[in-house]
Amino acid sequence: MDNWFTIEQIDSDTFAISEYRHWEETHCYLLCGKQRAVLIDTGLGVSNIKEIVDGLTKLPVIVVTTHVHWDHIGGHRYFEIIAVHEAEKDWLSVRFPIPLQTVKNNLMCRPCDFPQSFHIDEYRIFQGIPQMLLHDKDSIDLGERNLVVIHTPGHSPGHCCFYEPDRKYLYSGDLIYSGCLDAFYPSTDPEQFWMSVRKVQSFETEHIFPGHHQLSIPVSIIEKIETAFHTLSDAGKLEQGNGIFQYENFQIHI
């Protein structure tokens, strides 16, 4: 097995599986209950994430998807049960919204120490039929552990965050992280992005687990991001094409 992934234990039955050797620094999360486990996202697909998961749990695994972007569904092909929000089921099963060559260019646009087994010519975007469709406020029972779906569109139409009420964990995908928050693609919506940030503000959160970059970020970043969007809206700049706006620990690209 190569050392592409970094495993960090969050608590006794929660793990972050990260791809720090790529500029995206994508995080996936393995949550183990008493009866089943959930894997939130599967990363770039550069290396076999299932080998890592199998080394951490023997429970049956359900993959739940924050959103159907190439850097979050790369390892979906290794799993039998996949869940996506209903708004993006066609992205997974019919047509991915970004051309393969564009994805390859993004994957390779910065120097990276890929595993020897990885060959860009063989890289494909996962396409398949989801076995489960997610909806806002759905609850996923892992056995003495529950995960709540929060539909948070803006970065993509079917973007979801996931929340654990008992632990007050928020798995925030590409809605909240320390880095450049993207709302400039044709399939994004800056107004919805802002409303989704406001939505997760209403949840009592003690720990945020983001989709990219720095793993440990303060909960206060949610309020700072909401304030930034609010300020942009008041200034009439919450429209695509206005550029990148720099803040203390993040950027917003509109």
Buried (B, 14 or more C-beta within 10 A) or exposed (E): EBEBBBEEEBEEBBBBBBBBBBBBBBBBBBBBBEEBBBBBBBBBBBBBBBEBBEEBBEBEBBBBBBBBBBBBBBBBBBBEBBBBBBBBBBBBBEEBBBEEEEBBEBBEEEEBEBBEEBEEEEBEBBBEEBEBBBEBEBEBEBEEBBBBBBBBBBBBBBBBBBBBEEBEBBBBBBBBBBBBBBBBBEEBBBBBBBBBBBBBEEBEBEBBBBBBBEBEBEBEBBEBBBEBBBEBBEEEBBEBEBEEBEBEBBBBBB
